Amino acid sequence: MSRTAGPLAALVCAAVSALVATAPASAADPLPPGVNDFACRPAPAHPDPVVLVHGSGTDAQRSFSVLAPALRDDGYCVFTANLGRAQMPGAPVSGSDAVRGWPGLGPIGAALAGRTVYGVADITGTAAELAGLVDTVRSGTGAEHVALVGHSTGGTVIRQYLSTHPGTARTVVTLGTPYRGSTYAGLPGRYPDLAQLGMDGPHIAAQVFGTAGVQQTAGSPLLARLNAGGESRPGVRLTAIASRTDEVITPPETALLAAPTADDRDIWLQDGCPFRPIDHNGLLADPRAVALVAAALADEPADPSC
């Protein structure tokens, strides 16, 4: 970071903090249709309820408005929640909520809109929140195990959760999760205002994704600890789905397992469809990605159409 970037970034953060104090209270955050139905009882074909875990700078509604109903239509009991609430607001990964024409004001735009930002807190604490959700789901449905699906940071939260709660999940699917950390090479292009302050990808990730962004930078202590015993977990069938055109998790290969076991699967979204440019957020809405998630949960082979 340049000499001027630090003070300027601090100024941006100070302005955001001031706006937090005056931002209007938001209404309860909506959730995707069909989720959190505790009258749902897992069918024999799908015995494990599915818990969806969103990424950084977003929430369950924005992340799973396509995937959650699709899984429910497939016969799964589906649950999710907004986790990892920010202490100060940040912009979503797409930058779509930024105030147009105001340099560096993506986070401030979120505050002005009165929107709470999730997924940016310390991953260990967010994993503790996930533990509470999983306990509630298991108790409410009577299921012994759950299946966990995480996008981006959500996959890292799942990994942290499983490190302290083994045996609660038999199936995990991740989409665009940085197993060995991201260089965030595409963020300067997404946030040119912050890049003009002298920030590189990791510095922008810290501003936009908070503590969770820092913890998923390549070489972070949290990832080193999670990877010390290998990227897989005993007794868990893990499927890692990645896009070759992911602009947030870079290099894209870090979203795949380095050494998958016989029970694990690495899947490029572009396998068999080389001309399918899907970005980081697109992994949540692309029909092929949704089909791959469903196949992974069912432990079935999949070759969805392009």
C-alpha positions in Angstrom: 0.0 0.0 0.0 1.3 3.5 -0.8 2.1 6.1 1.9 -1.2 7.9 1.1 -3.4 4.9 1.0 -3.4 4.3 4.7 -4.7 7.7 5.8 -7.1 7.8 2.9 -8.4 4.4 3.7 -8.7 5.3 7.3 -10.7 8.4 6.3 -13.1 6.2 4.3 -13.5 3.9 7.3 -14.1 6.8 9.6 -16.8 8.1 7.3 -18.4 4.7 7.2 -18.3 4.5 11.0 -20.0 7.8 11.3 -22.7 6.7 8.9 -23.3 3.5 10.9 -24.3 5.7 13.9 -26.9 7.6 11.8 -28.1 5.0 9.3 -31.7 4.1 9.5 -32.6 0.8 11.1 -33.3 -1.8 8.4 -36.2 -4.2 8.4 -35.7 -7.8 9.1 -33.6 -9.3 6.3 -35.7 -11.5 4.0 -34.7 -15.1 3.3 -35.0 -17.2 0.1 -38.4 -18.9 -0.5 -38.9 -22.4 0.9 -36.1 -22.3 3.6 -36.3 -22.9 7.3 -39.4 -24.9 7.2 -39.2 -27.0 10.4 -42.3 -28.9 9.5 -40.1 -30.4 6.7 -39.0 -34.0 7.4 -36.1 -35.4 5.4 -37.2 -38.0 2.9 -35.4 -41.3 2.7 -33.8 -40.3 -0.6 -32.5 -37.1 1.0 -32.0 -37.9 4.7 -29.7 -35.0 5.5 -31.1 -31.5 5.6 -29.1 -29.0 3.6 -27.7 -26.0 5.3 -26.6 -23.2 3.0 -23.8 -20.8 4.1 -23.3 -17.5 2.2 -20.1 -15.6 1.5 -18.7 -12.2 2.5 -20.4 -8.9 2.0 -23.7 -10.5 1.1 -26.5 -12.4 2.8 -28.7 -15.5 2.4 -31.3 -13.9 0.2 -28.8 -12.4 -2.3 -26.8 -15.6 -2.3 -29.4 -18.4 -2.4 -32.5 -17.0 -4.1 -31.9 -19.5 -7.0 -30.2 -22.4 -5.3 -32.5 -22.7 -2.3 -35.8 -23.1 -4.2 -34.1 -25.5 -6.6 -33.0 -27.8 -3.9 -36.3 -27.6 -2.1 -38.0 -28.6 -5.4 -35.6 -31.6 -5.5 -37.1 -32.7 -2.2 -34.5 -31.4 0.3 -35.2 -29.7 3.5 -33.2 -26.5 3.2 -32.0 -24.1 5.9 -30.0 -21.0 6.0 -29.3 -17.8 8.0 -27.5 -14.5 7.8 -24.1 -15.1 9.6 -21.1 -13.0 10.4 -22.7 -9.6 10.8 -20.4 -6.6 10.2 -19.5 -4.2 12.9 -19.2 -1.6 10.2 -20.6 -1.9 6.7 -18.8 -3.1 3.6 -19.8 -3.4 -0.1 -21.0 -6.7 -1.6 -18.6 -8.6 -3.9 -20.2 -7.4 -7.0 -19.9 -3.8 -6.1 -23.4 -3.3 -7.3 -24.5 -1.4 -4.3 -21.8 1.3 -4.6 -23.0 4.9 -5.0 -22.2 5.5 -8.6 -19.8 8.3 -9.2 -18.6 8.6 -5.6 -15.1 7.3 -5.4 -14.4 4.8 -2.6 -18.0 4.9 -1.4 -19.2 1.4 -1.9 -19.2 0.7 1.9 -20.8 4.1 2.5 -23.5 3.3 0.0 -24.4 0.2 2.0 -24.6 2.3 5.1 -26.8 5.0 3.5 -29.2 2.3 2.3 -29.4 1.1 5.9 -28.4 -2.4 4.9 -26.7 -4.7 7.4 -23.7 -6.5 5.9 -22.9 -10.1 6.7 -20.1 -12.6 6.2 -17.3 -10.2 7.1 -16.7 -11.0 10.8 -14.0 -13.2 12.1 -14.5 -16.7 10.6 -14.1 -18.5 13.9 -17.0 -16.5 15.4 -19.1 -17.0 12.2 -18.4 -20.8 12.5 -19.8 -20.7 16.0 -22.9 -19.1 14.7 -23.1 -21.9 12.1 -22.8 -24.4 14.9 -25.9 -22.9 16.5 -27.8 -23.1 13.3 -26.8 -26.7 12.6 -27.8 -27.7 16.2 -31.2 -26.1 15.6 -31.7 -27.8 12.3 -30.7 -31.2 13.7 -33.0 -30.8 16.7 -35.9 -29.5 14.7 -35.8 -32.1 12.0 -34.6 -35.1 14.0 -31.7 -35.6 11.5 -28.4 -37.0 12.8 -26.4 -35.3 10.1 -26.6 -32.3 7.8 -25.2 -31.6 4.3 -23.4 -28.2 4.1 -23.1 -26.0 1.0 -21.0 -22.9 1.1 -20.2 -20.2 -1.4 -16.8 -18.4 -1.1 -16.2 -17.5 2.5 -19.1 -19.8 3.4 -17.0 -22.8 2.5 -14.2 -21.6 4.8 -16.7 -21.1 7.6 -17.8 -24.7 7.0 -14.2 -25.9 7.2 -13.7 -24.1 10.5 -17.0 -25.5 11.8 -16.1 -29.0 10.9 -12.7 -28.7 12.6 -14.5 -28.4 16.0 -17.7 -30.3 15.2 -16.6 -33.5 13.4 -19.3 -36.1 12.6 -22.1 -33.7 12.1 -22.0 -33.5 8.3 -21.4 -36.3 5.8 -21.5 -34.2 2.6 -20.0 -30.8 1.9 -20.1 -28.8 -1.4 -18.1 -25.6 -1.9 -18.4 -23.1 -4.7 -15.5 -20.7 -5.2 -14.0 -21.3 -1.8 -10.2 -20.4 -1.5 -8.7 -23.5 0.1 -5.2 -22.1 -0.1 -6.1 -18.5 -0.1 -6.8 -15.9 -2.7 -4.6 -13.1 -4.2 -7.8 -11.2 -5.0 -6.3 -10.2 -8.4 -9.6 -9.1 -9.8 -10.6 -6.8 -7.0 -8.7 -3.7 -8.3 -10.7 -3.9 -11.5 -14.0 -4.3 -9.5 -13.1 -1.4 -7.2 -11.1 1.1 -9.2 -11.8 3.8 -6.6 -10.0 1.9 -3.9 -7.2 0.9 -6.4 -6.6 4.6 -7.0 -5.8 4.9 -3.3 -2.9 2.6 -3.9 -4.6 -0.6 -2.6 -3.8 -4.0 -4.1 -6.2 -7.0 -4.1 -5.5 -8.1 -0.5 -5.9 -4.5 0.8 -9.1 -4.1 -1.0 -10.4 -7.4 0.3 -9.7 -6.2 3.8 -11.8 -3.1 3.1 -14.6 -4.8 1.3 -14.7 -8.2 3.1 -13.5 -7.2 6.5 -11.7 -9.7 8.8 -13.0 -12.6 6.7 -11.2 -11.2 3.7 -7.9 -10.9 5.5 -8.3 -14.5 6.8 -8.6 -15.9 3.3 -5.6 -14.2 1.8 -3.0 -16.6 0.6 -0.7 -17.5 3.5 -3.1 -16.6 6.3 -2.6 -18.2 9.7 -6.3 -19.4 9.7 -5.9 -21.3 6.4 -2.5 -22.7 7.4 -4.2 -24.1 10.5 -7.2 -25.5 8.6 -4.8 -27.1 6.0 -2.4 -28.6 8.5 -4.2 -31.9 8.5 -5.2 -31.8 4.9 -8.0 -30.0 3.1 -10.5 -32.9 3.4 -12.1 -34.2 6.6 -12.5 -37.9 7.5 -16.0 -39.1 7.0 -17.0 -36.2 4.8 -17.6 -36.5 1.1 -16.4 -33.1 -0.3 -17.1 -31.6 -3.7 -15.3 -28.4 -4.7 -16.7 -26.5 -7.6 -14.7 -23.7 -9.3 -14.9 -21.4 -12.3 -11.9 -20.7 -14.4 -13.2 -17.2 -14.9 -13.6 -16.4 -11.2 -12.3 -12.9 -10.7 -12.4 -12.8 -6.9 -10.8 -16.1 -5.9 -7.5 -16.1 -7.7 -5.8 -18.1 -9.0 -9.0 -20.1 -9.6 -7.2 -23.3 -8.9 -7.2 -22.5 -5.2 -11.0 -23.2 -5.2 -10.3 -26.8 -5.9 -8.8 -29.4 -3.5 -5.0 -29.8 -4.0 -5.1 -33.5 -3.2 -8.7 -34.9 -3.3 -9.3 -38.3 -1.7 -11.1 -41.1 -3.4 -14.4 -39.8 -1.9 -13.8 -36.2 -3.0 -14.4 -34.4 -6.3 -12.9 -31.4 -8.0 -15.2 -29.9 -10.7 -14.5 -27.1 -13.0 -17.7 -25.4 -14.1 -16.2 -25.2 -17.6 -15.5 -29.0 -17.8 -17.2 -29.9 -21.1 -18.3 -26.2 -21.5 -15.1 -24.3 -22.2 -16.8 -21.2 -23.4 -18.9 -20.6 -20.3 -17.6 -17.5 -18.6 -19.1 -17.5 -15.1 -17.8 -15.0 -12.5 -17.6 -15.5 -8.7 -21.3 -14.5 -8.0 -22.4 -16.3 -11.1 -21.7 -19.6 -9.4 -24.8 -19.1 -7.4 -27.2 -18.6 -10.2 -25.8 -20.5 -13.2 -28.1 -23.4 -14.0 -25.1 -25.7 -14.6 -23.6 -24.8 -11.2 -27.0 -25.5 -9.5 -27.2 -28.9 -11.3 -23.7 -29.7 -10.1 -24.5 -28.9 -6.5 -27.6 -31.1 -6.7 -25.7 -34.0 -8.2 -23.0 -33.6 -5.5 -25.5 -33.7 -2.7 -27.1 -36.8 -4.2 -23.7 -38.4 -4.8 -24.6 -38.9 -8.5 -22.6 -38.2 -11.6 -23.5 -35.1 -13.4 -22.9 -33.7 -16.9 -25.5 -30.9 -17.2 -25.9 -29.2 -20.5 -24.0 -26.1 -21.4 
